[in-house]
């Protein structure tokens, strides 16, 4: 669930950056110094954690003869 939120935030930030790119190229225009959080990287880390958890659970289930 959390990775769904982080990927949506990443999508919004990428869309915003794409929309502001032409404005940033104009001389004399400053949009200020904005901090960007690495939402896409966080989404990837959460996904890898999910897959690692799934692998662990499936190995345990296989170990007790469930599957």
N, C-alpha and C positions, 0 to 999 in steps of 0.2 A: 504494500500500500504506500509506503513512504517513497519508494522509487517512482511510483506513478506521479507523485507530487513533484519530486525533483526533476523528472523528465519534462513535466509541463513548465516548470520554472525555467529550465534550460531552453525550451522551445520559445518561450516568451522573450527571453534575453537575446537569443539569436535573431528573432524577428525584429526586435527593437533595434539591434545593432545594424541590421540590414537596411532598415528604414532611415536611420540617421547617417549612414555612410555618405550619401551625396552631400549632406549639409556640412559634414566635417571637412570636406575638401574645399569649401569656400574660404577664401582668405578673409581673415578678420573675425571669423565666427568661432567662438569658444563655447563648448557645452559644459565646461568644467571638468574637474578630475573626478571621475566616478570609479568606485570600487566594484569589481565584478567577482562574484562568487563562482567557483568552478562547479556549477550544477551538473554538467554532463559527466564530469569525472566522478562526482559523488554518486550519480546514478549507476555508473559502471561498477564502482566499488560495492554498492548495495546489491547489484545483480550477481556479482561474483560471490559475495557472501551467501546469497540465497542458494546459488548452485552448489557451493561447498556444503551447506547445511543439508541440502537434498541428498548429496552423495553420501554424507555421513549417516543419515537416517536409513537410506536404502541398504547400505553395508550392514548396519545393525539388524535390520529386518531380515536380510539374507543370512546373517550369522545365526539367528535363532530359528531359522527354517520357515519363516513366514512366506517367503516367495521361492 
